[in-house]
């Protein structure tokens, strides 16, 4: 997207936002926004908003201006409703050629004549004898529309991520595998297995889109058992096919007011710890994780962590650079390149 010199200068001269990162999630029925601040080394969930698909283009710029978000780094997440994940054979090429080599295989499995944008992610471990990557493709036209709205709202778009990856860094960093079940309102359940902030396994579980309307009694009439069956299948694959250590912890963020009840039932049935998924983020007054979109919050948190790590690395580099002696004999170094 091209910008005028006037727009360029305006963006360069604007004040930095007080917010560390902004997350935006495009779900099936709405557009969600959250913003994080950093306070005493902790990230604080400080803003939360929602817009309809019809109104977000009009209302987002006003919201950004009102809350001082202009220029804040923005990290966008697509919920599972908007794309499919493809497990694809990894082409036998050098790493620097892999992205280009995936273009036609991805276009073929996507089954669309529209121009696409795509990306891939390597898996930390593979099934014996296999070499696959996790690939995602989205229509380029749709991505262009989203990025234009964010640009016109004066946010600094840094990345677009999918739901499966957006929530990975919300899991505490540990050398033990954890299952997470995350669900946006009215959508499928996304089951991830995460270890050391890496995604080892992911699948979507259908059939629970209306779980929010069930009472505890109704949940006990086979629905909880069905969830346990799906979890057990994933555990079996992780332990037997990927040859990993047994999973002892499950975290739930389901679209239900009875998550604590479900956690208790799943824990009793499977003999592992199961509890509500609560990231290491401080909630501002009036906020709680039950109301959160984890796609949105995960995108903002992953972005904030990435920015902080980059800043710390830069500081460390500056501290280790040798200082030149402040003497008349010290001369600047000039390099010539052909």
Secondary structure, DSSP 8 states (H G I E B T S, - for coil): ----HHHHHHHHHS---S-SEEEEEE-SS-EEEEEEEEETTEEEEEEEEEE-TTTHHHHHHHHHHHTT-TT-EEEEEE-GGG--EEEEE--SS-HHHHHHHHHHHHHHHHT-SS-EEEEEEE-SS--TT--EEEEEEEEHHHHHHHHHHHHHTT-EEEEEEEHHHHTGGGS---SS-EEEEEE-TTS-EEEEEEETTEEEEEEEE-S-TTGGG--HHHIIIIIHHHHHHHHHHHHHIIIIIS------EEEEE-SSTTHHHHHHHHHHHHSSEEEE---S-EE-TT--GGG--HHHHHHHHHHHHHHHHHHHHHHHHHHHS-----STT---------
